[in-house]
Amino acid sequence: MAADPASRVPVLLVGPGQEADIYLRALQRDSTSTYWPVGFLDTSPAETGAMLRGVPVLGTTDEFEAVTADLDRNRR
């Protein structure tokens, strides 16, 4: 049974590396997961806009506050 979209917990991942890829694959296999990956932060500005398994790189780790504020505004 899939988790109710309204009850899913948004997750912002830091560093779209091998660990993040493994995490996303595990989420894709678990239809009951309550976690919803909304994006990544990377150390490289060149990665902004890239996608990993359909999840966007939203900015850099230095932009954490701006990215989370934008995510919060868009959720309302």
Buried (B, 14 or more C-beta within 10 A) or exposed (E): EEBEEEEBEEBBBEBBEEEBEEBBEEBEEEEEBEBBBBBBBBEEEEBBEEEBEEBBBBBBEEBBEEBBEBBEEEEE
